[in-house]
Amino acid sequence: MTPTAASERTHLVFDRALVRRRLARAAWLGAEPFLLERAAEDMADRLAAVKRRFETAVDLGTPTDAVARALAGHAAVGHLMRAAPLAAGAPDVVADEEALPFAPGTLDLVVSALSLQMANDLPGVLAQVRRTLRPDGLFLAALLGGSSLTELRQAFAIAESETTGGISPRVAPFADVRDLGALLQRAGFALPVTDVDRVVVRYSSPFTLFSDLRRMGAANALAERRRVPLRRATLLRAAEVYAERFADPDGKVRATFEIVFLSGWAPHESQQKPLRPGSARMRLAEALGAKEVPLPPSGDERD
């Protein structure tokens, strides 16, 4: 099955055309870079710990050139190409993250920062990335995780229920870190690793947060969003609830961003492999220097 056919059968969570328009508007407004720069710097540090060089690399979908700048001249990275929609600036390859234009087994490294959380078919994207990698190639990505903007979700849920009598989707349902680890394995990556960087940002008011989200291209792009303008009363009530529930003593409000880092390798015979069950040469009790105590008989017996 082709990636396009697979995507057609996937439930559409995001309006991908609107995502691109949001990114273009963010670039026009002046993108807010602090989360992207944090993720890009972390990626550069992680690659510095890998004792090998990746000659052919692709930066997939990152909304700005933050990763490209962080990896410029990096000892581990040779030629790096940016592959992204035109809305993300001036990429080397114009491409959608859900339809990669690279032949199987042609890349040594694929990196991506704060883009793939907006994919409708993330399992399909991971499978495509896995196919593009040469044996022992590396995939390294940062996505917004499930706890991101939890304060904003709660504030809008309360405000809409009070002002409209119902709740509509406002904040994207980002994936949980445990689910992302399972998706790496499902896509065929070896040695999959996931970890989380939780960032709490303090704003002078909820409206400053709203402005930052627009400048990140992160405004509502859900396919099932309500297709009418947000009521002023709802917005003002959401800001009130946010300030009431999530303000510090100095009056500044908190916003939580969860950055989930993923890494996985295309399988290669040189990589470490788990031992076969029953192949251990030492019992656990011996290794710990402890006394082994047999378990009681199984069944319904009780003392």
C-alpha positions as CSV (number, residue, x, y, z in Angstrom):
1,M,0.0,0.0,0.0
2,T,1.3,3.4,-0.9
3,P,1.7,6.1,1.8
4,T,-1.0,8.2,0.1
5,A,-3.4,5.3,0.2
6,A,-2.6,4.6,3.8
7,S,-3.2,8.3,4.7
8,E,-6.6,8.2,3.0
9,R,-7.7,5.5,5.4
10,T,-6.3,7.4,8.4
11,H,-8.7,9.4,10.6
12,L,-8.0,13.1,9.9
13,V,-7.2,14.8,13.2
14,F,-5.4,17.8,11.6
15,D,-6.3,20.0,8.7
16,R,-2.9,19.8,7.0
17,A,-3.6,22.7,4.6
18,L,-4.5,24.9,7.6
19,V,-1.3,23.8,9.4
20,R,0.7,25.1,6.5
21,R,-1.2,28.4,6.5
22,R,-0.6,28.7,10.2
23,L,3.1,28.3,9.7
24,A,3.1,30.9,6.9
25,R,1.3,33.3,9.2
26,A,3.8,32.7,12.0
27,A,6.7,33.4,9.6
28,W,5.0,36.6,8.5
29,L,4.3,37.7,12.2
30,G,7.9,36.8,13.2
31,A,8.2,33.2,14.5
32,E,8.6,32.7,18.3
33,P,11.7,30.4,18.4
34,F,12.4,29.5,22.0
35,L,10.9,26.0,22.0
36,L,12.4,25.1,18.6
37,E,15.8,26.4,19.6
38,R,15.7,24.4,22.8
39,A,14.9,21.2,20.9
40,A,17.5,21.9,18.3
41,E,20.3,22.5,20.8
42,D,19.3,19.3,22.6
43,M,19.5,17.4,19.4
44,A,23.0,18.7,18.7
45,D,24.1,17.6,22.1
46,R,22.7,14.1,21.6
47,L,24.4,13.7,18.2
48,A,27.7,14.8,19.8
49,A,27.5,11.7,22.0
50,V,27.3,9.4,19.0
51,K,30.8,8.4,17.9
52,R,30.2,8.3,14.2
53,R,29.5,10.5,11.2
54,F,26.3,10.7,9.2
55,E,27.2,11.8,5.7
56,T,23.7,12.2,4.2
57,A,21.1,13.8,6.5
58,V,17.6,15.3,6.3
59,D,15.9,17.7,8.6
60,L,12.3,16.7,8.1
61,G,9.5,19.2,8.6
62,T,11.1,21.5,11.2
63,P,9.2,24.8,10.8
64,T,12.3,27.0,10.8
65,D,16.0,26.6,10.2
66,A,16.7,26.2,13.9
67,V,17.9,22.6,13.5
68,A,20.0,23.4,10.4
69,R,21.7,26.2,12.3
70,A,22.3,24.0,15.4
71,L,23.9,21.3,13.3
72,A,25.9,23.6,10.9
73,G,29.5,22.4,11.1
74,H,28.6,19.6,13.6
75,A,31.3,16.9,13.6
76,A,28.7,14.1,13.3
77,V,26.7,15.5,10.4
78,G,27.9,15.8,6.7
79,H,25.5,17.2,4.1
80,L,22.1,18.3,5.7
81,M,19.1,18.9,3.6
82,R,15.9,20.6,4.8
83,A,12.7,18.9,3.6
84,A,9.6,20.8,4.5
85,P,6.5,22.5,3.0
86,L,7.1,26.0,1.5
87,A,5.3,27.4,4.5
88,A,8.4,26.5,6.6
89,G,10.6,29.0,4.8
90,A,12.9,28.0,1.9
91,P,13.6,24.3,2.3
92,D,16.1,22.4,0.0
93,V,13.4,19.9,-0.8
94,V,9.7,20.8,-0.8
95,A,7.9,17.9,0.8
96,D,5.1,17.0,3.2
97,E,6.1,14.9,6.2
98,E,3.4,12.3,5.3
99,A,4.8,11.7,1.8
100,L,8.6,11.5,1.8
101,P,10.3,11.9,-1.6
102,F,13.4,9.9,-0.7
103,A,14.3,6.4,-2.0
104,P,14.6,3.5,0.4
105,G,18.0,3.1,2.0
106,T,19.5,6.5,0.9
107,L,19.8,8.4,4.1
108,D,22.1,8.1,7.1
109,L,20.3,10.4,9.5
110,V,16.8,11.9,9.7
111,V,16.1,14.6,12.3
112,S,12.9,16.5,13.0
113,A,11.9,19.1,15.6
114,L,8.4,20.0,16.7
115,S,6.6,19.1,13.4
116,L,5.5,15.4,13.5
117,Q,3.0,15.9,16.3
118,M,0.8,17.5,13.5
119,A,0.9,14.4,11.3
120,N,-2.4,12.5,10.8
121,D,-0.6,9.2,10.1
122,L,2.3,9.3,12.5
123,P,2.8,5.4,12.3
124,G,3.0,5.8,8.5
125,V,5.5,8.6,8.8
126,L,7.8,6.6,11.1
127,A,7.6,3.6,8.7
128,Q,8.5,5.8,5.8
129,V,11.5,7.3,7.7
130,R,12.6,3.8,8.6
131,R,12.6,2.8,4.9
132,T,14.6,5.8,3.8
133,L,17.5,5.0,6.3
134,R,20.5,2.9,5.4
135,P,21.3,0.0,7.8
136,D,22.6,1.6,11.1
137,G,21.1,4.9,10.1
138,L,19.6,7.1,12.9
139,F,16.2,8.8,13.4
140,L,16.1,11.6,16.0
141,A,13.0,13.7,16.6
142,A,11.4,16.0,19.1
143,L,7.6,16.2,19.3
144,L,5.1,18.0,21.6
145,G,3.8,15.4,24.0
146,G,0.5,14.7,25.7
147,S,0.9,17.0,28.7
148,S,1.6,20.1,26.6
149,L,-0.7,23.0,27.3
150,T,-2.8,21.1,29.8
151,E,-3.6,24.4,31.5
152,L,-5.0,25.8,28.3
153,R,-7.2,22.8,27.7
154,Q,-8.8,23.1,31.1
155,A,-9.4,26.8,30.8
156,F,-11.1,26.5,27.4
157,A,-13.2,23.5,28.5
158,I,-14.6,25.5,31.4
159,A,-15.1,28.7,29.5
160,E,-16.9,27.0,26.6
161,S,-19.2,25.0,28.8
162,E,-20.2,28.2,30.6
163,T,-20.6,30.4,27.6
164,T,-21.8,28.1,24.8
165,G,-23.2,25.1,26.7
166,G,-20.8,22.7,25.1
167,I,-17.1,21.9,24.4
168,S,-15.3,22.0,21.0
169,P,-11.8,20.8,20.2
170,R,-9.3,23.6,20.8
171,V,-6.0,22.0,21.7
172,A,-4.4,19.2,19.7
173,P,-4.4,15.7,21.3
174,F,-0.6,15.1,21.4
175,A,0.6,11.5,21.8
176,D,1.8,10.0,25.1
177,V,5.5,9.2,25.5
178,R,4.7,5.5,26.0
179,D,2.7,5.3,22.8
180,L,5.5,6.9,20.9
181,G,8.0,4.3,22.1
182,A,5.6,1.6,20.9
183,L,5.2,3.3,17.5
184,L,9.0,3.3,17.0
185,Q,9.1,-0.5,17.6
186,R,6.1,-1.0,15.3
187,A,7.9,0.9,12.6
188,G,10.9,-1.5,12.8
189,F,13.4,0.7,14.6
190,A,16.1,-1.0,16.6
191,L,17.2,0.3,20.1
192,P,14.2,2.7,20.4
193,V,14.5,5.3,23.1
194,T,12.0,8.0,24.3
195,D,12.5,10.6,27.0
196,V,10.8,13.8,28.1
197,D,11.8,17.4,28.7
198,R,9.1,19.3,30.5
199,V,9.3,23.1,30.1
200,V,7.2,25.4,32.3
201,V,7.0,28.9,30.8
202,R,5.7,31.9,32.7
203,Y,3.7,34.6,30.9
204,S,2.5,38.0,32.1
205,S,-1.0,37.1,31.0
206,P,-2.9,34.4,29.1
207,F,-3.1,36.7,26.1
208,T,0.7,36.8,25.8
209,L,0.6,32.9,25.6
210,F,-2.0,33.2,22.9
211,S,0.2,35.5,20.9
212,D,3.2,33.1,21.3
213,L,1.1,30.2,20.1
214,R,0.1,32.1,16.9
215,R,3.8,33.0,16.3
216,M,4.7,29.3,16.7
217,G,2.1,28.3,14.1
218,A,0.4,26.3,16.8
219,A,-3.1,27.9,16.7
220,N,-6.0,25.5,16.4
221,A,-5.7,23.4,13.2
222,L,-7.9,20.5,14.2
223,A,-10.1,19.1,11.4
224,E,-13.1,18.9,13.7
225,R,-12.7,22.4,15.1
226,R,-15.8,24.6,15.3
227,R,-16.0,26.5,11.9
228,V,-17.2,29.8,13.4
229,P,-15.2,32.6,15.0
230,L,-14.3,32.2,18.6
231,R,-16.8,34.2,20.7
232,R,-15.2,37.1,22.5
233,A,-17.1,36.1,25.7
234,T,-15.5,32.6,25.5
235,L,-12.0,34.0,25.0
236,L,-12.3,36.5,27.9
237,R,-13.7,33.8,30.2
238,A,-10.9,31.4,29.2
239,A,-8.4,34.0,30.1
240,E,-10.1,34.6,33.4
241,V,-10.2,30.9,34.3
242,Y,-6.5,30.5,33.3
243,A,-5.5,33.4,35.5
244,E,-7.6,32.1,38.4
245,R,-6.3,28.5,38.3
246,F,-2.7,28.7,37.0
247,A,-1.2,32.0,38.2
248,D,1.8,32.3,40.6
249,P,1.7,34.7,43.5
250,D,3.4,37.4,41.4
251,G,0.4,37.2,38.9
252,K,2.3,35.5,36.1
253,V,0.6,32.4,34.6
254,R,2.2,29.0,33.8
255,A,2.1,27.1,30.5
256,T,3.5,23.6,30.3
257,F,5.2,22.3,27.2
258,E,6.3,18.6,27.0
259,I,9.0,17.9,24.5
260,V,9.3,14.2,23.8
261,F,12.5,13.1,22.2
262,L,12.5,9.9,20.1
263,S,15.5,8.0,18.7
264,G,15.7,4.7,16.8
265,W,18.2,3.0,14.5
266,A,17.7,1.1,11.3
267,P,18.7,-2.5,12.1
268,H,22.2,-3.6,11.5
269,E,24.2,-6.7,12.5
270,S,26.7,-4.7,14.5
271,Q,24.1,-3.5,16.9
272,Q,23.6,-4.9,20.4
273,K,20.8,-7.5,20.6
274,P,18.9,-8.8,23.6
275,L,19.9,-12.2,24.9
276,R,17.6,-15.2,24.0
277,P,15.4,-16.3,26.9
278,G,17.2,-19.0,28.9
279,S,20.6,-18.1,27.6
280,A,21.9,-16.4,30.9
281,R,24.9,-18.1,32.5
282,M,24.3,-16.8,36.0
283,R,21.2,-16.7,38.2
284,L,19.9,-13.4,39.4
285,A,20.4,-14.3,43.0
286,E,24.1,-15.1,42.4
287,A,24.6,-11.8,40.6
288,L,23.0,-9.9,43.6
289,G,24.7,-12.0,46.2
290,A,21.4,-12.9,47.7
291,K,19.7,-16.1,48.9
292,E,17.2,-17.6,46.5
293,V,13.8,-18.4,48.2
294,P,11.5,-20.7,46.3
295,L,7.9,-19.5,45.6
296,P,5.0,-21.1,47.5
297,P,2.9,-23.7,45.6
298,S,0.5,-22.2,43.1
299,G,-3.3,-22.7,43.2
300,D,-6.0,-21.8,45.7
301,E,-4.1,-22.9,48.8
302,R,-4.0,-20.4,51.7
303,D,-2.1,-20.6,55.0
